[in-house]
Amino acid sequence: MVVHAGDLTKVFIPEDGRTKIRHLDLVYKFPGYPTRASWESRAEYIRKRILVSTGLMPMPEKKPLNAKTTGKIEHDDYSIENVYFESFPGFFVTGNLYIPKGKQGPFPGIANPHGHWANGRLAHEEAGSIPARCISFARQGYVAFAYDMIGYNDSKLQVSHGFGSDPKGYLWGISLMGLQLWNSIRVVDFLQSLPYVDPDRIACTGASGGGTQTFMLMSIDKRVKVSAPVNMISSHMQGGCLCENAPSLRLDCYNVEIGAMMAPRPMIMISATGDWTKNTPDLEFPAIQSIYRLYGAADMVTNTHIDAGHNYNKDSREAVYEWFGKIFGADKESLKEQPFELDPPEKMLVFPDGKLPDNAVSGEQLVSNLIEESRSQIKSLKPVDSASLEAYSGVMGTAYQYALSVRQPEACDMSIQKVNEEQRDGYKIERAIISQKHVGEQIPSVLFVPDKPSGAVLIFYPEGKSALAKGNEPNSLVKGFIAKNKIVMGIDAFKTGELALLKKEGVNHFYTYNLSDTALQIQDILTAITYLQTLTYTVNLVGMEEAGLWCLLARGLAHNVNQTIVDADQFEYDDDDLWVKRLFIPHIRRAGDFMTAAALIAPAKLIIHNTSDSFPEGWIRDIYSVSGALESLRIQRDKANDEFILINN
């Protein structure tokens, strides 16, 4: 540690634990859960994490599927229909429906997402064959639907498998993984809509990327009664494709926990000696089985370990057939794969001429439509009375909390390292490093403490705590607060002030595993508020210039703040490019951004100044009116000066 003399606010040269990052190849350890209640609390947390990270909280409206068949292939004991339906208006899920012949329905339905084989749902090779397993399923008395992952086969006519990597889309919860998961949810809807499918007997199985899709679907959709994720659930590799990584998905969880969310429903885990599931019998399977034991259902999960490379080969498929047959009661004689006729791929395409229906949307149109749907959904949820305000805060407030993925720590979570203090006439200057015990961040802070303090104010500047001083003296605003016997605190939040040179190593799918800079800055504001609350009962928050926007977002998650004054910095609210540049937090706009923050702040005192024409002033006023606290809100276009801030604190 180095303390710098001659600089009023300087504390030290930091070493911050947040430069250590999570990534998809990090080795994760299963925490272990001693009771069913402790696990179910964790599972509910992860479920909400998944929903928010994939843009599914609040859940989009389910529009008509408008399913259509474009071709049919007849065989003696099964048929194949080429079908498509709309998961969103004008956006198609395409695939092949394998239907039993000569058997009495209704039949179990099996969703079959494929992995990253070049031929997608039509892949037929030794390492994996989607037609082989779906034909076998149909012969065993199941309706099997093999559908395109986005950007494969028929789907590539609409969008590529690189869809959804734009940071502007991330603001609205739009990602490739989220769109694929929504497609899978609609696949379950489609299977349940078929008159010859038993809606209470739905299963899902897939390998590799299809394995990821399997455990993602089963974790949030309990209509999936049986599952077989193949060669994917691992402590050592979480999935390397965009379709397996949504922003904020694995900030604090990993695939083994997600896989355990199938409990106590029946599941078989297929693993292999030649890929990242090589440790499954000794590591991942026992961890997941420990959760099943909490339900008295240890026999409802099993593992078959295959001596092969990454695969869904015949041995793996037959292990799945046996498991599904055990659960669904299929004829044992049909559980071994029999010879079959492979139909030409061109006969199995939904759009063999490459022509899409007239109402098809492009990838760009889809993003635009999804953003507009989000706006409309938030508008439809706008509170009009106290009951709807509570409901809005429950749904959108939860989405907001998970979007920011930060929290105000408890006093017992805090670690304070005093660096030095300096007595002056009527006040003293304290320099300290504050952090959360379990995080290891190092936040330089300075406090101006009057001799007889009667409250405190956190003043947050975009450049950090150095702005609280002018030369070797406090600035005029700080002096004014000291004269009012207020403790004044300033900090250097992440990548500001003395932390400006902090770097985080870039990795693939960074935001799946790590918070954005803006989110970390908001976390530091919340941590500083807690520290002040350990010193005094009354704490106010003041955000200056651009940092006012950080403070407004932070205040939505802060507790027991008396009053908040924030500078809106003429921020052009409707400009997503500005959100990416200045306030980048994945999912923040999908979660209602400033509007939801206001719903969570009300009825506490709030002053917002220096607003632009596009700022959602009307919405925020309506929120405060509904909460019966309009007198506690002030919004103005003019920028507040120091005198205004002092008078109103």
Secondary structure as UniProt FT lines:
FT   TURN            5..6
FT   TURN            8..9
FT   HELIX           17..19
FT   TURN            24..25
FT   HELIX           36..53
FT   TURN            54..55
FT   STRAND          68..74
FT   STRAND          78..88
FT   TURN            89..90
FT   STRAND          91..100
FT   STRAND          107..113
FT   TURN            118..119
FT   HELIX           120..122
FT   STRAND          124..125
FT   TURN            126..127
FT   STRAND          128..129
FT   HELIX           130..139
FT   TURN            140..141
FT   STRAND          143..147
FT   TURN            150..151
FT   HELIX           153..157
FT   TURN            161..164
FT   HELIX           167..171
FT   TURN            172..173
FT   HELIX           176..193
FT   TURN            195..196
FT   STRAND          197..207
FT   HELIX           209..220
FT   TURN            222..223
FT   STRAND          224..230
FT   HELIX           242..244
FT   TURN            247..250
FT   HELIX           255..260
FT   TURN            261..264
FT   STRAND          267..274
FT   TURN            276..283
FT   HELIX           284..294
FT   TURN            295..296
FT   HELIX           298..300
FT   STRAND          301..309
FT   HELIX           314..328
FT   HELIX           332..334
FT   HELIX           345..348
FT   TURN            352..353
FT   TURN            358..359
FT   HELIX           363..380
FT   HELIX           386..404
FT   HELIX           411..413
FT   STRAND          414..424
FT   TURN            425..426
FT   STRAND          427..436
FT   TURN            437..439
FT   STRAND          443..450
FT   STRAND          456..460
FT   TURN            462..463
FT   HELIX           465..468
FT   STRAND          469..470
FT   TURN            471..472
FT   STRAND          473..474
FT   HELIX           476..483
FT   TURN            484..485
FT   STRAND          487..491
FT   TURN            494..495
FT   HELIX           497..499
FT   TURN            500..501
FT   TURN            508..509
FT   HELIX           510..513
FT   HELIX           517..533
FT   TURN            534..535
FT   STRAND          539..543
FT   TURN            545..546
FT   HELIX           547..555
FT   TURN            556..557
FT   STRAND          563..567
FT   TURN            569..570
FT   TURN            573..574
FT   HELIX           576..582
FT   TURN            586..592
FT   HELIX           593..601
FT   TURN            602..603
FT   STRAND          605..609
FT   TURN            613..614
FT   HELIX           617..626
FT   TURN            627..628
FT   HELIX           630..632
FT   STRAND          633..635
FT   HELIX           642..647
//
